[in-house]
Amino acid sequence: MSASNRGSGFRLRLFDDSGMPREQRNNLYWVIWSVTVGMLGTIVTTGPVWSAFQRQVLGANDFQLGLLAAIPVASSVLLVFMSYIMEKRRNRRFMFLFFGIIGRLFWIPIALVPYLFPTFPIDLRIWLVTVFVLMVFIGNNFVGISWGSLMGDLVPIHIRGSYFSVRQMISLASGVVVGILVSMMIDRAGLAGYSIALVLAGISTVADIACFFFVKWPPMSDNNELDRTTLPEMLREVFRNKGFVKVLLFYSIWLFSANIAAPFWNVYMIEELKMSFTQMSLYTQITSNVTTVLVISRWGRLIDRYGNKPILQMAALLVTLSPLPWFFATPALTVFVMGSNVISGSSWPVTDVCQQNLYLGHSPKVHRSMYIAVFLACINLFGIALGNATGGWVMWRSQTET
């Protein structure tokens, strides 16, 4: 980051925008502000709040926890068909804004299910929440392929490492503040605090989408003629791209191994380590985010200088070491949880930046959304969803046999 003078004004530069048209520069800053205002929603819906809501408010068992984590992500099988529609209709802006806002509004009824249906049996309430979460993820699927397609057109390739790392740094810095405030609120409000947090998450994630009303969306790239390519032809085109397929296979296997235990980290802290919600937030999200803020911009510059592959190899080695401190964590030694998140906070976000750069780099401008759809569908289905479901099944079976 640097400061520069333009005329008589003062402007803080978050990334290298030398020679960049004003419209493009404004677009890139709106992309940063969007994820920043949406960070409250990310913190709430991907961290201890969401896990605790399922467990303590809804009463979900281990199998249901894994199911809730897996089924919404499994909706990504629709990504390919969504992308085909987008490629034919050339309407990524409408799909992003309309489905993004509608889908993310469902976090509000999810939060209110225990109060709207207090007499429903636990299993019925959980299935109702599952349907609502499915709607959220269907909307997020439209957002994902539209956003990836847009970033390929907006962000110059020579600054993608530093730009996406700065975007993460700014958003995670806000996430540190939000995480502290949310955890303090929940510790004071009790079970009702989880629902309040989810309502705020719905508002925050909708605000994220709303920022893109101010982005000037460039037209989607095409062949300068009516695209008559069929869906099977588009898919064959994607899987003939050997470089893209290698990236796809790596991240699918990588995320499967990481997500077997993913639904149960927070549950373990609550039930085995007896940690308060403030401790959980401090030792996990806040510690991880602070670490990321301190190091991510340096990683980004290394990516721009040396490329994605060598930096990904270094970051992946650190990620594999991050679970080891959990072996030594006890109710009296919860500090090891913090140590684990220092390691993961310095490495996991780098793999995410490399992931974006790699799949965008191997996706041509024409039919780019189909490449992104196939990538997201595969890593979500075979990486995240299958990993979560496998972990849930293993935990459920181990408990029923003992």
C-alpha positions in Angstrom: 0.0 0.0 0.0 1.2 3.5 -0.7 0.0 7.1 -0.7 0.1 9.3 -3.8 -0.9 12.7 -4.9 -3.2 13.4 -7.9 -3.4 17.1 -8.5 -4.2 18.7 -5.2 -5.9 15.6 -3.7 -4.5 12.8 -1.6 -5.3 9.1 -2.4 -4.3 5.9 -0.6 -3.2 3.3 -3.2 -4.0 -0.3 -2.1 -2.5 -1.8 -5.3 -0.5 -0.9 -8.3 -3.0 1.1 -10.5 -0.3 2.9 -12.6 -1.8 3.8 -16.0 -5.1 2.3 -15.1 -8.3 4.1 -16.4 -10.3 5.7 -13.6 -13.3 3.5 -14.3 -11.3 0.3 -13.9 -9.7 1.6 -10.8 -13.0 2.4 -9.2 -14.4 -1.0 -10.2 -11.5 -2.7 -8.4 -12.0 -0.7 -5.3 -15.7 -1.5 -5.2 -14.8 -5.2 -5.3 -12.6 -4.6 -2.2 -15.3 -2.7 -0.3 -17.9 -5.3 -1.1 -16.0 -8.1 0.6 -15.2 -5.8 3.5 -18.9 -4.9 4.2 -19.8 -8.6 3.7 -17.2 -9.8 6.2 -19.6 -9.9 9.1 -21.7 -12.4 7.2 -18.6 -14.5 6.3 -17.5 -14.5 9.9 -20.9 -15.6 11.2 -21.9 -18.1 8.6 -18.5 -19.9 8.2 -17.3 -20.0 11.8 -18.2 -20.9 15.3 -21.5 -19.0 15.3 -23.0 -21.2 12.6 -21.7 -24.4 14.1 -23.0 -23.4 17.6 -26.4 -22.4 16.1 -26.8 -25.8 14.6 -25.6 -27.7 17.7 -27.0 -25.6 20.6 -30.1 -23.9 19.1 -31.3 -26.5 16.6 -29.9 -29.5 18.4 -28.2 -31.2 15.4 -26.3 -34.4 16.0 -23.0 -35.2 14.3 -24.5 -36.8 11.2 -26.8 -33.8 10.8 -23.9 -31.4 11.2 -22.1 -33.2 8.4 -25.2 -33.3 6.3 -25.9 -29.6 6.7 -22.3 -28.9 5.7 -22.5 -31.2 2.7 -25.9 -30.9 1.1 -25.8 -27.1 0.4 -22.4 -27.4 -1.3 -23.7 -30.4 -3.3 -26.1 -27.9 -5.0 -23.0 -26.8 -7.0 -23.8 -29.6 -9.4 -26.2 -27.0 -10.9 -23.3 -24.7 -11.6 -22.7 -26.2 -15.1 -26.3 -25.5 -16.1 -26.2 -22.0 -14.6 -23.0 -21.3 -16.6 -24.6 -22.6 -19.8 -27.5 -20.3 -19.4 -25.2 -17.4 -18.7 -23.1 -18.1 -21.7 -26.2 -18.2 -23.9 -28.0 -15.2 -22.4 -24.8 -13.1 -21.7 -26.5 -11.8 -18.5 -24.0 -12.4 -15.7 -24.7 -9.0 -14.1 -28.4 -9.8 -13.7 -27.8 -13.3 -12.4 -25.2 -12.1 -9.9 -27.4 -9.3 -8.5 -30.8 -10.9 -8.6 -29.9 -14.4 -7.3 -27.2 -13.1 -5.0 -29.6 -10.8 -3.1 -32.5 -13.3 -3.1 -30.4 -16.2 -1.9 -28.6 -14.4 0.9 -31.8 -13.0 2.3 -32.6 -16.6 3.4 -30.1 -16.3 6.3 -32.8 -14.2 8.0 -35.5 -16.9 8.1 -32.8 -19.5 9.0 -32.1 -17.4 12.1 -35.8 -17.2 13.0 -36.7 -20.9 12.5 -36.5 -21.7 16.3 -38.9 -18.8 17.0 -41.2 -19.2 14.1 -41.6 -22.9 14.6 -41.0 -23.6 18.3 -43.3 -26.6 18.4 -41.7 -28.4 15.4 -39.7 -31.6 16.2 -35.9 -31.1 16.1 -35.5 -33.2 12.9 -38.2 -31.2 11.1 -36.7 -27.9 12.0 -33.3 -29.1 10.8 -34.7 -30.2 7.5 -36.4 -26.8 7.1 -33.1 -25.1 7.8 -31.4 -27.4 5.3 -33.9 -26.3 2.6 -33.3 -22.6 3.4 -29.5 -23.1 3.4 -29.8 -24.9 0.0 -31.5 -21.7 -1.3 -28.6 -19.6 0.0 -26.1 -21.8 -1.8 -28.0 -21.8 -5.0 -27.8 -18.0 -5.0 -24.1 -18.2 -4.1 -23.5 -20.5 -7.1 -24.8 -17.8 -9.4 -22.6 -15.3 -7.6 -19.6 -17.5 -7.8 -19.5 -18.1 -11.5 -20.5 -14.5 -12.3 -17.9 -13.1 -9.9 -15.1 -15.3 -11.3 -16.0 -14.4 -14.9 -16.0 -10.7 -13.9 -12.6 -10.9 -12.1 -11.0 -12.4 -15.2 -12.0 -9.3 -17.1 -11.4 -6.7 -14.5 -8.1 -7.6 -12.7 -4.9 -7.3 -14.9 -2.9 -10.5 -14.8 0.3 -8.8 -13.6 -1.2 -7.6 -10.3 -3.6 -10.5 -9.5 -1.4 -11.8 -6.7 -0.9 -8.5 -4.9 -4.5 -7.3 -5.7 -6.3 -10.4 -4.3 -3.9 -10.5 -1.3 -4.6 -6.9 -0.4 -8.4 -7.6 -0.9 -8.0 -10.4 1.7 -6.0 -8.2 4.0 -8.5 -5.3 4.1 -11.5 -7.6 4.5 -9.9 -9.7 7.2 -8.8 -6.7 9.2 -12.5 -5.7 9.4 -13.2 -9.3 10.2 -11.0 -9.1 13.3 -13.1 -6.2 14.7 -16.4 -7.9 13.7 -15.3 -11.2 15.3 -14.6 -9.6 18.6 -17.9 -7.6 18.7 -20.0 -10.7 17.6 -18.4 -13.0 20.2 -18.9 -10.4 23.0 -22.5 -10.0 22.0 -23.2 -13.7 22.0 -21.5 -14.3 25.3 -23.8 -11.6 26.8 -27.0 -12.5 24.9 -26.8 -16.3 25.2 -28.7 -18.5 22.7 -30.6 -15.6 21.2 -27.3 -14.1 20.2 -26.8 -16.7 17.6 -30.0 -15.8 15.8 -29.3 -12.1 16.1 -25.8 -12.7 14.5 -27.4 -14.7 11.6 -29.9 -11.9 10.9 -27.0 -9.4 10.8 -25.1 -11.8 8.6 -28.0 -11.8 6.1 -28.0 -8.0 6.0 -24.2 -7.9 5.6 -24.1 -10.4 2.8 -26.8 -8.6 0.9 -24.8 -5.3 1.3 -21.8 -7.2 -0.2 -23.9 -7.9 -3.4 -25.3 -4.4 -3.5 -21.8 -2.9 -3.9 -21.7 -4.4 -7.4 -24.5 -2.0 -8.5 -21.7 0.5 -8.6 -19.3 -1.6 -10.7 -19.2 -1.0 -14.4 -19.6 -4.5 -15.8 -17.7 -5.1 -19.1 -19.5 -7.2 -21.7 -18.7 -11.0 -21.6 -16.2 -12.1 -24.2 -17.6 -14.0 -27.2 -16.7 -15.1 -30.7 -18.3 -12.0 -32.2 -21.1 -14.1 -33.5 -24.1 -16.1 -32.2 -22.7 -18.8 -29.9 -24.1 -22.1 -31.1 -21.9 -24.2 -28.9 -23.9 -26.9 -27.1 -23.4 -27.9 -23.4 -21.6 -31.2 -24.2 -19.2 -29.3 -26.5 -18.4 -26.7 -23.8 -17.7 -29.5 -21.3 -15.4 -31.3 -23.8 -13.6 -28.0 -24.4 -13.0 -27.6 -20.6 -11.7 -31.2 -20.0 -9.4 -31.0 -23.1 -7.5 -28.2 -21.3 -4.8 -30.3 -19.6 -3.4 -27.5 -17.5 -6.9 -26.6 -16.1 -7.6 -30.3 -15.4 -4.4 -30.6 -13.3 -5.4 -27.6 -11.2 -8.9 -29.1 -10.8 -7.6 -32.5 -9.7 -5.2 -31.1 -7.2 -7.7 -28.8 -5.4 -10.4 -31.5 -5.4 -8.1 -34.0 -3.6 -6.6 -31.3 -1.4 -10.0 -30.0 -0.2 -11.4 -33.4 0.4 -8.6 -34.2 2.8 -9.0 -30.9 4.6 -12.8 -31.1 5.0 -13.1 -34.5 6.5 -12.7 -32.9 10.0 -14.0 -29.4 9.0 -17.5 -29.6 10.6 -16.1 -30.8 14.0 -13.3 -28.3 14.9 -15.8 -25.9 16.5 -17.8 -28.8 18.1 -14.6 -30.1 19.7 -13.8 -26.7 21.2 -17.3 -26.4 22.6 -17.7 -29.9 24.0 -14.2 -31.3 24.7 -12.1 -28.2 25.4 -14.9 -26.4 27.2 -14.0 -23.0 25.6 -16.2 -19.9 25.8 -17.5 -18.4 22.6 -15.1 -15.4 23.1 -12.2 -17.8 23.4 -13.2 -19.7 20.3 -13.4 -16.6 18.3 -10.2 -15.2 19.6 -8.2 -18.4 19.2 -9.5 -19.3 15.7 -11.0 -16.6 13.4 -9.4 -13.5 15.1 -5.9 -15.1 15.5 -6.1 -16.5 12.0 -7.3 -13.2 10.5 -4.7 -11.1 12.3 -1.9 -13.4 11.1 -3.2 -13.2 7.5 -3.4 -9.4 7.6 0.3 -9.3 8.7 1.6 -11.6 6.0 -0.7 -11.8 3.1 0.5 -8.8 1.2 4.1 -10.2 1.2 2.8 -13.5 -0.1 1.0 -11.6 -2.9 4.1 -9.8 -4.0 5.9 -13.2 -4.1 3.2 -14.6 -6.3 3.5 -11.8 -8.8 7.3 -12.2 -8.8 7.8 -16.0 -8.8 4.4 -17.3 -10.0 1.6 -19.3 -8.3 3.0 -22.8 -8.4 6.2 -22.4 -6.2 4.4 -20.2 -3.7 1.5 -22.7 -3.5 4.0 -25.5 -2.8 5.5 -23.6 0.2 2.0 -22.6 1.5 0.7 -26.1 1.2 3.6 -27.5 3.3 2.6 -25.1 6.1 -1.0 -26.0 5.8 -0.2 -29.7 6.4 1.5 -28.8 9.6 -1.3 -26.7 11.0 -3.4 -29.5 12.6 -0.5 -30.9 14.6 -1.0 -28.6 17.7 -4.5 -29.9 18.2 -3.0 -33.2 19.4 -1.7 -31.4 22.5 -4.8 -29.2 23.2 -6.6 -29.8 26.5 -9.1 -27.7 28.5 -6.0 -26.4 30.4 -3.9 -26.0 27.3 -6.2 -24.4 24.7 -3.3 -22.1 23.6 -2.3 -24.9 21.2 -5.5 -24.1 19.3 -4.2 -20.6 18.8 -0.9 -21.9 17.6 -2.6 -24.0 15.0 -4.5 -21.0 13.7 -1.3 -18.9 13.5 0.1 -21.5 11.1 -3.1 -21.9 9.1 -3.7 -18.1 9.0 -0.3 -17.6 7.4 -0.8 -20.3 4.8 -4.4 -21.2 3.9 -5.3 -17.8 2.4 -2.3 -18.0 0.2 -3.6 -21.3 -1.3 -6.9 -19.5 -1.9 -5.2 -16.6 -3.8 -3.2 -19.2 -5.8 -6.4 -21.1 -6.5 -8.1 -18.1 -8.0 -5.1 -17.1 -10.1 -4.6 -20.7 -11.4 -8.1 -21.4 -12.5 -8.5 -17.9 -14.0 -5.1 -18.2 -15.7 -6.1 -21.5 -17.3 -9.6 -20.3 -18.3 -9.8 -18.6 -21.7 -11.9 -15.5 -22.1 -14.5 -17.3 -24.3 -16.7 -19.6 -22.2 -14.7 -18.6 -19.1 -17.8 -19.0 -16.9 -18.1 -22.7 -17.9 -14.5 -23.3 -16.8 -15.2 -21.6 -13.5 -18.5 -23.5 -13.1 -16.8 -26.9 -13.7 -14.0 -26.0 -11.3 -16.3 -24.8 -8.5 -18.7 -27.8 -9.0 -15.9 -30.3 -8.8 -14.1 -28.9 -5.7 -17.4 -28.4 -3.9 -18.8 -31.8 -4.7 -15.7 -34.0 -4.5 -13.7 -31.8 -2.2 -15.9 -30.0 0.3 -19.2 -31.9 0.2 -17.8 -35.4 0.0 -15.2 -34.5 2.6 -17.8 -33.2 5.1 -20.2 -36.1 4.5 -17.4 -38.6 5.0 -16.3 -36.9 8.2 -19.9 -36.8 9.5 -20.4 -40.5 8.6 -17.2 -41.6 10.3 -18.1 -39.7 13.5 -21.6 -41.0 13.5 -20.5 -44.6 13.0 -17.8 -44.4 15.7 -20.4 -43.2 18.2 -23.0 -45.8 17.3 -20.5 -48.6 17.7 -19.2 -47.5 21.1 
